[in-house]
Amino acid sequence: MRKRQQRHDVIRDIIREHNVKTQRDLANQLQAAGYECTQATISRDIMDMGLVKSREGYYILPEELRLQRMVSELVEEVHVAGNLIVVKTFSGGAAGVSAALDKASLRGALGTVAGDNTIMIAAESPEAALDVERAIDRLRRR
């Protein structure tokens, strides 16, 4: 059970960091991370984790599906300042996007504060802030 949970954690990281369209793409990424898996195992993992495909055909985590839709429709700009990320949304969009960001638990993000059209995200470090920015930018482009 522990091995499966560890593999699921790695799959979450892969899905968040790469555009994965097929089970073969996922298998290649898992192999690069040191996991040898059969197609049946990967298929089971996809089902167990509830992975879905975005409109563009990429696998996305269910908790990030709402976030992806909101980010792609509402986020205008993303900037990093030290360990803070500033996200600009259309007027009135910050609260919903902020709640979705919190629910998605992006790696390195400690929490968010939202106004009307601006979100401040505190990150663990300046490096983590850059990772969070890249994750949000990827969601904007999907």
Residue pairs with C-beta under 8 A, 6 or more apart in sequence:
4 45
7 30
7 35
7 37
7 45
8 45
8 48
8 49
10 30
10 33
10 35
11 26
11 30
11 45
11 49
11 51
12 49
12 61
13 107
14 20
14 26
14 29
14 30
14 33
15 51
15 59
15 60
15 61
16 61
16 64
16 106
16 107
16 135
16 138
17 135
18 25
18 29
19 58
19 138
19 142
20 26
20 29
20 58
20 59
21 57
21 58
21 59
23 39
23 42
23 43
23 46
26 42
26 46
26 59
27 37
27 39
27 42
30 36
30 37
30 42
31 37
37 45
46 59
49 61
49 62
50 61
50 62
51 59
51 60
51 61
51 62
52 59
52 60
52 62
52 65
53 59
53 60
54 60
54 65
54 68
54 142
55 142
56 142
58 142
60 68
60 142
61 104
63 103
63 104
63 105
64 104
64 139
66 100
66 103
67 97
67 100
67 101
67 103
67 104
67 139
68 139
68 142
70 93
70 96
70 97
70 100
71 97
71 100
71 136
71 139
71 140
72 139
72 140
72 141
72 142
74 89
74 90
74 93
74 96
74 97
75 87
75 88
75 89
75 93
75 97
75 136
75 140
76 88
76 89
76 90
77 86
77 87
77 88
78 85
78 86
78 87
78 88
78 133
78 136
78 137
78 140
79 85
79 86
79 88
79 133
80 86
80 126
80 129
80 130
80 133
82 126
82 129
83 122
83 123
83 124
83 125
83 126
83 128
83 129
84 120
84 121
84 122
84 123
84 129
85 109
85 119
85 120
85 121
85 123
85 129
85 132
85 133
85 136
86 118
86 119
86 120
86 121
87 94
87 97
87 101
87 118
87 119
87 120
87 121
87 136
88 117
88 118
89 97
89 117
89 118
89 119
90 117
91 116
91 117
92 116
92 117
93 117
94 114
94 115
94 116
94 117
94 118
94 119
95 114
97 114
97 119
98 112
98 113
98 114
98 119
99 114
101 109
101 112
101 119
101 121
101 136
102 111
102 112
106 132
106 135
106 136
107 128
107 131
107 132
107 135
108 123
108 124
108 125
108 127
108 128
108 129
108 131
108 132
109 121
109 122
109 123
109 124
109 128
109 132
110 121
110 122
110 123
110 124
111 121
111 122
112 119
112 120
112 121
112 122
113 119
113 120
114 120
121 129
121 132
123 129
123 131
123 132
